[in-house]
Amino acid sequence: MTHLPDAPDDPMRLLAVRDTPLSPDEVYAAVGDDAAGGTALFVGTVRDHDGGRPVASLAYNAHPGAEAELRRVAEKVAADFPVRAVAAVHRTGHLAVGDIAVIAAVSCPHRAEAFAACARLVEDLKHEVPIWKRQIFVDGDEEWVGAC
């Protein structure tokens, strides 16, 4: 499910948990705002190693309430920073090395605010939104990693 703005002045522009590939262009376009002087965009990808072990792929699972929690996290960031617009999407399902797992973007009046708000959005998403990661290593071992 995808959340789009409830009202024209709603800074929550795009919030979604999806099992389809993610697009940086879509997320960047969602936070466009003529009053914003800075836009920060973060793209998280699947890397080929973790803890010194080669990773073959990942699988993400989300709780049915994950999008509601994503909205709560985004609203808190918007309340704590002068956010003009915010967007975040997270992938679920099986991802290969190099695939995009998460994209977050924030636009604010100034660049420092945009950087800080986007960093906070990504950190809070990782720690508070109920999305879990299963790492599949090249040797066939697997491990679950807490919240995404």
Secondary structure, DSSP 4 states (H G I P E B T S, - for coil): -EE--SSTT-SEEEEEEESS---HHHHHHHT--TT-SEEEEEEEE--SEETTEEEEEEEEEE-TTHHHHHHHHHHHHHHHTT-SEEEEEEE-EEEETT-EEEEEEEEESSHHHHHHHHHHHHHHHHHHS-EEEEEEETTS-EEEEEE-
